[in-house]
Amino acid sequence: MDDPADWSLSIAGLPAQVAGSGVPLMAMGDVPDQGPVLHVLVVDDDEDIVLNLSEGLEMSGHAVLTAHSAAAARAVMAGRDDIGVVVTDIRMPGEDGLKLAQAIMTGRPDEAAIEVVVITGHATVQDAAAAIRLHVFDFLPKPFTVDAATHAVDRALARARSRRADGAQRRELLRRTEEAERARAEMEHLLGGAEGRLSAMPSGFAPAEALRREMHAISHALRTPLHAIAGGADLLRQRGGTLDDAAARDDMAMLQGGVKRAVEAVALVEELHRTDPNPPEGEVPLIDLSLALARLATRLQRRDDPPEATIEVEAGEGLQVRCLPNDLRRVIDLCADSAIAWAPAGATIVLAAGAAEAGMVEATFAVRGPQAGPEAAAAAISDFARTQEDLRFAVARRLAERHGGGLTSTGGADGAMTMRLLLPGG
């Protein structure tokens, strides 16, 4: 049989595999570099209109290209990706402006978006209907002023830039999603191998039980957000619309939320296996646990994104524990964050402290559901059903055990849950 220490090391190698996948985040407000200046292409068989319109747009600061037919416009556009707006007459010899607009708009990805403004003189109702079906951005009825044309072009360029930025953002997020999916497959492989090795260990073997608990937390933390990533990406692919569509933005938010949670989970896995399980060397100071919990409640309320649950403190006064200061702050922060993540809407989280048996001091983090009374008791449930024992819980438990204490949880039904942290008293 392999040395149990080897199994712990094999699990500890997991974050390095995931972290190497390169799954950074892009916030919804981030806008990629707009790149080169977007040109305006003016297309009309009337040379005077082309000259006057192009000069007026150039005086307004636009970079302008010109063409006197649809065929000439196609030649100008060939191989270029820096044209953001095409202003074209509808009635031209040969190919008309609507067919040119159709050729420009059909199948064009958002990251190369071009908006079309059509010049209308004697357009029919059928022409107008066709232009609308093609999603032409605007109409310029003859005669028009240069100011009216400039205003239409300004708005069309803004729309083209927005679509290009959204399209580039979506493409980048989908690329990162594919990387995350590859990381998920690798994690599945690593987790499956580790679970197989743990299952071969005899039942009740203490190191195996501890590793099984950690494996359960790791599996849940890493697999759940990656399903959100895959789901958001699939919906975006199926929808195929621009990010101006509210539903598509919801899909994007789902995808980004999944990526964020996956990256946070990887960081917690790394912290779990970086945490020294051995007792600290030298003298361990006494720290006021009552004061630490009161300060924790203050920190939670001062966060940029404070918890929705109500925070109450019933920590008494002067209860002291032997614990390294940084470890105590981290363990109670983790317990609180785990409780906040578990708490349903309208819940209350009670931070309490008191003396326990055998010279120990306990801190409790009790989540009371919105329907639970003050004395609501948390019913015990089975070991591996306790989904509140997430990665934060696993890291906090290791820190507590390092100091000769422990961390347990009970409840989980109806939104009620209690975590009990034990540390040696003074």
Buried (B, 14 or more C-beta within 10 A) or exposed (E): EEEBEEBBEBBBEBBEBBBEBEBEEBEEEEBBEEEEEBBBBBBBBBEEBBEBBBEBBEEBEBBBBBBBBBEBBBEBBEEEEEBBBBBBBBBBEEBBBBBBBBBBBEEEEBBBBBBBBBBBEEBEEEBBEBBEEBEBBBBBEEEBEBEEBBBBBBBBBEBBBBBBBBBBBBBBBBEBBEBBBEBBEBBBEBBEEBBEBBEEBEEEBEBBBBBBBBBBBBBBBBBBBBEBBBBBBEBBEEEEBBBEEEEBBEBBEBBBBBBBBBBBBBEBBBBBBEBEEEEEEEEBEEBBBBBBBBBBBEEBEEEEEEBEBEBBBEBEEEBBBBBBEEBBBBBBBBBBBBBBEBBBEEBBBBBBBBEBEEEBBBBBBBBBBBEBEEEBEBEEBEEEEBBBBBBBBBBBBBBBBBBBBBBBBBBBEBBBBBBBBBBBBB
